[in-house]
Amino acid sequence: MSEGTKGLSRRDTFMAAAVAAAGTALPGAALAAGKAPSRKVDVVVIGAGFAGLTAARELVRAGRSVVVLEADGRVGGRTKAAMLAGERIDIGGQWVGPSQTRLLELAKAYGVTPVPQYTEGDNLIDIGGRKARYRGEVPGLAPADLEVFGAAVARLEAEAGQITAPRPWLAKDAKVWDALTVETWLQANVPSDPARELIRTLIRAVMSSEAVDVSYLCFLGYIASAGGLGPLISTRGGAQDSLFPGSVWQIAAKIADELGGAVVLDAPVSRIAQDERGVTVSSAKGAWRTQRVIVTVPPAMAARIAYDPPLPAQRDGLTQRMPLGSVIKVVLAYARPFWREQGLSGMVISDRTDFGPWFDRGTPLTRGGALVGFFDGAPARRWADRPATERRAKVIEDIALYFGDEARRPVDYVEEVWTRAPWQRGGYVSVPGPGVLTGFGPALIEPVGRIHWAGTETAEAWAGYIDGAIRSGERAAREVAMNA
């Protein structure tokens, strides 16, 4: 990618590519040239995150004409790039695991190679008043608490094994499990305060929500979609195994470049009207006539679109009950990775801090050292509306608690308050509470007339992750192709 295409807003790049593309005559190209566009395509895709871009890519390769309408001024959805100490980094989703094969295959196709997450040295855990250093994936709890934690994990994985993603509501015990929150289940089944607190911390880390907010059935489905709790929460061999120098976001940018003028930015969709002959999609950049629509934005954001005729009660009820998690992502740069000199990996899990967990974020491109961490769940809600200066001070205070005074001198700092992002309003996944999946779950995936649903929440594997978003886009493209 050239220096001129590295910015977050890619409108000029897309339009220039469209003008240069011989014979395409897609709506975005017509807009760029100042001509009256045909505004008629085979498929309208709503949302230019990984789900929408993948769906469009598949459809274009199958010979369909497509327009992708994106509300934001950039592509990437819940992935996003930022600059930190001269390096382009991810301020949204970033990691990839070995079983996230669709993301790995897409990265390879676009010449983007992941590198392993740094794991050398000791991890730190501070849960239930006990602080410990440990290595590897087994958390450093006291032996009795670790035994309880292991038993809880075994039960979670056994019950998740009874679920077929992405339809957990079909499990034999679905109604029983969906009547509980994860917190209710913890109180009844995990007789150790530190073990319970560690699981609460893990819930915040992987779902950006509190255990009291999450349906137990939802959590089991999340585990099932990842192939187990181990792959979900592990670093080496798990979902946090590797990251991409130069950002994972660049893959979305490369797909968008390939699609050219088919991607229209700053085009929030206000209305989807179906009739017996097709669909009219109205946006801030005008209306398009089409045969099929793929909506890839999360349910809570899809609910902000007007539908004619109105959506069925099941789908409408689902969108009212499936909010996004709350998360603030922070990345800091330092002159050098001083924690490594202390024999530390950079990973800290603590119930004493609002900020966390955090990890070493160094890659071969990193100058000096870098850390990445999060405010998740309730801490994100507490800190989202405070001044950025206060959040920065809190982050540094919490890191210094474990890494010492050198942590107080970052050379650069960036953050993204996803809960306040106008076109995302949270991350990284939508989280249903008790009763939602068994009451409204089928509406998450089933098409409504000519409208098809995609997005990471609908994935058959790795729901909540970039890999799941890619899978959902591919599935929606197949659905459309079968119904065209």
C-alpha positions in Angstrom: 0.0 0.0 0.0 1.4 3.4 -0.9 1.8 6.2 1.5 -1.1 8.0 -0.1 -3.5 5.2 0.8 -2.7 4.8 4.5 -5.3 7.2 5.9 -8.4 6.1 7.6 -10.7 7.8 5.1 -10.4 6.0 1.8 -13.1 7.7 -0.3 -10.7 9.3 -2.8 -8.9 6.0 -3.3 -12.1 4.0 -3.9 -13.4 6.6 -6.4 -10.2 6.9 -8.3 -10.0 3.1 -8.6 -13.6 3.1 -9.9 -12.9 5.7 -12.6 -9.8 3.8 -13.7 -11.7 0.4 -13.9 -12.7 0.0 -17.5 -16.4 -0.7 -18.1 -17.5 -1.1 -14.5 -20.1 1.8 -14.4 -20.8 1.0 -10.7 -22.7 3.6 -8.6 -19.7 4.7 -6.7 -17.8 5.4 -9.9 -20.7 7.4 -11.3 -20.9 9.5 -8.2 -17.1 10.2 -8.4 -17.4 11.3 -12.0 -20.3 13.6 -11.2 -22.7 11.7 -13.5 -26.2 10.4 -12.8 -25.7 6.9 -11.6 -27.7 4.0 -12.7 -28.4 3.1 -9.1 -29.4 -0.4 -10.0 -27.4 -3.4 -8.8 -28.0 -7.1 -8.2 -27.1 -6.8 -4.5 -26.8 -4.0 -1.9 -24.6 -4.8 1.0 -25.0 -2.6 4.1 -21.8 -2.2 6.1 -18.2 -2.2 5.0 -16.7 -4.3 7.8 -15.2 -7.7 7.2 -18.6 -9.3 6.8 -19.8 -6.8 4.2 -16.6 -6.6 2.3 -16.3 -10.4 2.1 -19.9 -10.8 0.9 -19.3 -8.2 -1.8 -16.0 -9.7 -2.8 -17.6 -13.1 -3.2 -20.6 -11.8 -5.2 -18.4 -9.7 -7.5 -16.3 -12.8 -8.2 -19.5 -14.6 -9.0 -20.4 -12.0 -11.6 -22.9 -10.0 -9.6 -23.1 -6.2 -9.6 -22.8 -4.9 -6.0 -22.8 -1.7 -4.0 -21.5 -1.5 -0.4 -23.1 1.3 1.6 -21.0 2.3 4.6 -22.3 4.8 7.2 -18.8 5.7 8.4 -16.1 7.6 6.6 -13.9 4.6 6.5 -14.0 0.8 6.0 -13.3 -1.9 8.6 -16.3 -1.8 10.9 -15.2 -3.0 14.3 -11.6 -3.0 13.1 -9.9 0.3 12.8 -6.3 1.6 12.2 -4.5 4.3 14.2 -0.9 5.6 14.3 1.2 5.0 17.3 4.8 6.2 17.4 5.0 6.1 13.7 3.5 2.6 13.3 0.0 1.8 12.0 -1.7 -0.3 14.6 -5.1 -1.8 15.3 -7.4 0.1 17.6 -10.2 -2.4 17.1 -10.0 -6.2 16.6 -6.4 -7.4 16.0 -5.6 -11.0 17.0 -5.9 -14.2 15.0 -5.7 -17.9 16.2 -4.6 -21.0 14.3 -8.2 -22.3 13.9 -9.4 -19.0 12.5 -8.7 -20.3 9.1 -10.8 -17.9 7.0 -9.0 -14.8 8.3 -5.6 -16.5 7.8 -6.5 -17.5 4.2 -7.8 -14.0 3.4 -4.6 -12.5 4.9 -2.5 -14.7 2.8 -4.4 -13.8 -0.3 -3.6 -10.2 0.3 0.0 -10.7 1.3 -0.4 -9.9 5.0 1.5 -12.2 7.4 0.8 -12.5 11.1 3.5 -12.8 13.8 3.2 -14.6 17.1 2.0 -12.7 20.1 4.9 -12.1 22.5 4.6 -14.5 25.4 8.2 -14.9 26.8 8.6 -14.3 30.6 6.1 -14.4 33.4 2.5 -13.4 33.3 1.0 -11.6 36.3 -2.3 -12.4 37.9 -3.9 -10.5 40.9 -7.2 -12.1 41.7 -9.0 -12.3 45.1 -6.2 -10.5 46.9 -3.5 -13.0 45.7 -0.8 -11.8 43.3 1.4 -14.3 41.5 3.7 -14.7 38.6 3.2 -17.7 36.3 4.1 -19.0 32.8 2.0 -20.6 30.2 -1.7 -20.8 29.8 -2.7 -22.2 33.3 -3.6 -19.2 35.5 -1.6 -18.8 38.7 -4.3 -19.3 41.2 -3.8 -21.0 44.5 -3.9 -24.8 44.1 -7.4 -25.2 45.7 -8.8 -22.4 43.6 -7.2 -23.7 40.5 -8.8 -27.0 41.1 -12.3 -25.4 41.3 -11.5 -23.3 38.2 -10.5 -26.4 36.3 -13.7 -28.2 37.2 -15.7 -25.2 36.1 -13.9 -25.1 32.8 -14.5 -28.8 32.3 -18.2 -28.4 32.9 -18.5 -25.3 30.6 -16.8 -27.2 27.8 -18.9 -30.3 28.3 -22.2 -28.3 28.2 -20.9 -26.2 25.3 -20.2 -29.5 23.5 -24.0 -30.1 23.4 -24.5 -26.9 21.3 -24.3 -26.6 17.5 -23.3 -23.0 16.5 -24.8 -20.7 15.5 -28.1 -22.1 16.8 -27.7 -22.7 20.6 -31.5 -22.4 21.1 -31.8 -25.9 19.6 -29.8 -27.6 22.4 -31.8 -30.0 24.6 -31.3 -27.9 27.7 -31.5 -24.6 26.0 -34.4 -23.2 27.9 -32.9 -24.1 31.3 -29.6 -22.5 30.4 -31.2 -19.5 28.8 -33.1 -18.8 32.1 -29.7 -18.2 33.8 -27.1 -15.5 33.6 -23.5 -16.5 33.8 -23.4 -14.8 37.2 -26.3 -17.0 38.4 -24.5 -20.1 37.2 -21.2 -19.0 38.9 -22.9 -18.5 42.2 -24.5 -21.9 42.1 -21.6 -24.0 40.7 -18.2 -22.4 41.5 -17.5 -22.5 45.2 -14.4 -20.3 45.1 -14.3 -16.5 45.1 -11.0 -16.3 43.2 -12.2 -18.8 40.6 -15.5 -17.0 40.2 -13.7 -13.6 39.8 -11.3 -15.0 37.2 -14.3 -16.3 35.1 -16.0 -12.9 35.5 -12.7 -11.2 34.3 -12.6 -13.6 31.3 -16.2 -12.8 30.4 -15.3 -9.1 30.3 -12.3 -9.8 28.2 -14.0 -11.9 25.5 -17.5 -10.4 25.5 -16.9 -6.9 26.8 -19.8 -7.5 29.3 -20.5 -8.4 32.9 -21.4 -12.0 33.9 -24.7 -10.7 35.2 -25.6 -9.3 31.7 -24.9 -12.5 29.7 -27.2 -15.4 29.2 -25.5 -18.7 30.2 -26.8 -20.2 27.0 -25.2 -17.4 25.0 -21.8 -18.0 26.8 -22.0 -21.7 26.0 -22.8 -20.9 22.4 -19.8 -18.5 22.3 -17.6 -21.3 23.7 -19.0 -23.8 21.1 -18.3 -21.4 18.2 -14.6 -21.2 19.2 -14.2 -24.9 19.6 -13.8 -24.8 23.4 -13.0 -22.4 26.2 -9.3 -23.0 25.9 -9.1 -21.7 22.3 -11.3 -18.8 23.3 -9.1 -17.5 26.2 -5.6 -18.8 25.3 -2.7 -16.9 23.8 -0.4 -19.5 22.3 -2.7 -21.7 20.2 -5.8 -19.7 21.0 -7.6 -16.6 19.8 -4.7 -14.4 20.9 -2.0 -16.4 19.2 -0.8 -13.9 16.6 -1.3 -10.3 15.3 -0.5 -8.4 12.1 2.3 -6.0 11.8 0.8 -2.9 10.1 -2.7 -3.9 11.3 -5.3 -6.4 10.4 -7.4 -3.5 9.2 -5.1 -3.3 6.1 -6.8 -6.4 4.8 -10.2 -4.7 4.9 -8.6 -1.7 3.1 -7.1 -4.0 0.4 -10.5 -5.7 -0.2 -12.1 -2.3 -0.5 -9.4 -1.1 -2.9 -10.2 -4.2 -5.0 -13.9 -3.4 -5.0 -13.2 0.2 -6.0 -16.2 2.4 -6.7 -18.6 -0.3 -5.4 -17.8 0.9 -1.9 -19.6 4.1 -1.0 -18.6 5.8 2.3 -20.6 8.3 4.4 -23.8 6.6 3.2 -25.8 5.6 6.3 -28.9 3.7 5.2 -32.2 5.1 6.4 -34.8 2.9 4.8 -35.2 -0.6 3.2 -38.4 -1.0 1.2 -39.4 -4.3 -0.2 -42.0 -4.9 -2.9 -43.0 -7.8 -5.2 -40.3 -6.8 -7.8 -37.4 -6.0 -5.6 -36.0 -3.7 -2.9 -35.2 0.0 -2.7 -32.4 1.0 -0.3 -32.3 4.7 0.7 -29.1 6.2 2.0 -27.5 9.6 2.6 -25.9 9.2 -0.9 -29.2 8.4 -2.6 -31.3 5.3 -3.3 -30.4 2.0 -5.0 -32.7 -0.5 -6.6 -31.8 -4.1 -6.1 -33.0 -7.7 -6.0 -31.3 -8.6 -2.7 -29.9 -6.9 0.4 -27.3 -8.2 2.9 -27.3 -6.3 6.2 -24.1 -6.9 8.0 -24.3 -4.3 10.8 -25.0 -5.7 14.4 -28.7 -6.1 15.4 -28.8 -3.0 17.6 -27.6 -0.8 14.7 -29.8 -2.6 12.1 -32.7 -1.6 14.3 -32.0 2.0 13.5 -33.0 1.5 9.8 -36.7 1.9 8.8 -38.2 -1.1 7.1 -41.2 -1.2 4.8 -43.0 -3.4 5.4 -42.0 -3.5 9.1 -39.8 -6.4 10.2 -41.6 -9.4 11.7 -42.1 -9.2 15.5 -39.4 -11.9 16.1 -36.7 -10.0 14.3 -37.8 -6.6 15.8 -37.9 -8.1 19.3 -34.4 -9.6 18.8 -32.9 -6.2 17.9 -34.4 -4.6 21.0 -32.7 -7.2 23.2 -29.2 -7.7 21.8 -27.0 -4.8 22.8 -23.3 -4.5 22.0 -20.7 -5.0 24.7 -18.8 -2.0 26.2 -15.1 -1.6 25.4 -12.4 1.0 25.3 -9.2 -0.1 23.7 -5.9 1.6 24.6 -2.4 1.2 23.1 0.7 2.8 24.6 4.2 3.2 23.2 7.4 3.3 25.3 11.0 4.0 24.6 11.8 0.3 25.3 9.9 -2.8 26.5 11.2 -2.4 30.1 8.8 -5.1 31.5 10.8 -7.7 29.5 13.8 -6.6 31.5 11.9 -7.5 34.6 11.3 -11.0 33.2 7.6 -10.2 32.4 5.6 -11.1 29.4 3.6 -7.9 29.6 0.3 -9.8 30.3 -1.6 -8.8 33.5 -5.0 -10.0 34.7 -6.2 -8.2 37.8 -9.5 -7.5 39.7 -7.9 -4.5 41.4 -7.8 -2.3 38.4 -10.4 -0.8 36.1 -8.0 -1.0 33.1 -7.1 -4.5 32.0 -6.2 -7.0 30.9 -3.2 -5.8 29.0 -0.5 -7.4 26.9 2.7 -6.8 25.2 1.9 -5.5 21.7 5.3 -5.5 20.1 5.8 -6.6 16.5 8.9 -6.5 14.2 7.7 -2.9 13.2 7.6 -1.6 16.7 10.2 0.9 17.7 10.8 0.5 21.5 8.0 -1.2 23.3 4.2 -1.2 23.3 1.3 -2.4 25.5 -2.3 -2.9 24.5 -5.2 -3.2 27.0 -8.9 -2.6 27.6 -11.6 -1.1 29.8 -14.2 -3.9 29.4 -17.8 -4.2 30.6 -18.7 -2.0 33.6 -15.3 -0.2 33.7 -15.8 0.8 30.1 -19.3 2.1 31.0 -17.8 4.1 33.9 -15.0 5.6 31.9 -16.6 6.1 28.4 -17.9 9.6 29.2 -15.0 10.9 31.2 -12.4 13.2 29.7 -9.6 11.5 27.7 -7.0 13.0 30.0 -8.6 11.2 33.0 -8.7 7.9 31.2 -5.1 8.2 30.2 -4.1 9.0 33.8 -6.1 5.9 35.0 -4.4 3.6 32.5 -1.0 4.8 33.5 -1.8 4.5 37.2 -3.0 0.9 36.8 0.0 -0.2 34.7 2.4 1.4 37.1 0.9 -0.6 39.9 2.5 -3.7 38.4 5.3 -2.4 36.2 6.7 0.5 38.3 7.4 4.1 37.6 8.8 3.6 34.1 5.2 2.9 33.1 4.4 6.5 33.8 6.4 7.7 30.8 4.8 6.5 27.6 6.1 8.2 24.4 2.7 7.9 22.7 -0.9 6.9 23.6 -4.0 6.2 21.5 -7.4 5.0 22.5 -10.8 4.2 20.9 -14.0 4.5 23.0 -16.1 2.0 21.0 -19.1 2.6 23.2 -19.2 6.2 21.8 -18.3 5.4 18.2 -21.3 6.8 16.2 -21.7 3.9 13.8 -20.7 1.0 16.1 -21.8 2.0 19.6 -19.9 -0.8 21.3 -17.9 -3.9 20.6 -16.8 -6.4 19.9 -20.0 -8.5 19.8 -23.7 -8.3 20.6 -24.7 -9.9 23.9 -28.2 -11.3 24.6 -29.4 -11.6 28.1 -31.6 -14.4 29.6 -34.5 -15.6 27.5 -33.5 -13.8 24.3 -32.0 -16.7 22.3 -34.7 -19.2 23.0 -37.4 -16.5 22.5 -36.0 -14.7 19.4 -32.9 -16.6 18.3 -34.0 -17.9 14.9 -34.6 -14.3 13.7 -30.8 -13.7 14.0 -30.1 -15.7 10.9 -33.3 -16.3 8.9 -33.8 -14.0 5.9 -36.8 -11.6 5.9 -38.1 -11.7 2.3 -35.2 -10.3 0.2 -33.2 -9.2 3.2 -30.3 -11.4 4.4 -28.4 -11.0 7.7 -24.7 -11.3 8.2 -22.2 -10.1 10.8 -20.0 -11.9 13.3 -22.9 -12.5 15.6 -24.4 -14.9 12.9 -21.3 -17.0 12.3 -21.2 -20.8 12.6 -17.7 -20.6 14.0 -15.7 -17.9 15.8 -18.8 -15.6 16.5 -17.6 -12.3 17.9 -14.3 -12.4 15.9 -13.1 -11.2 12.6 -12.9 -14.8 11.3 -16.6 -15.2 12.2 -17.4 -12.0 10.3 -15.7 -13.3 7.2 -17.5 -16.6 7.5 -20.9 -14.9 7.8 -20.2 -12.8 4.7 -19.4 -15.9 2.7 -22.5 -17.6 4.0 -24.8 -14.6 3.1 -23.2 -14.4 -0.4 -24.1 -18.1 -0.9 -27.6 -17.5 0.2 -28.1 -14.6 -2.2 -26.5 -16.6 -5.1 -29.0 -19.5 -4.4 -32.0 -17.1 -4.4 -31.0 -14.9 -7.3 
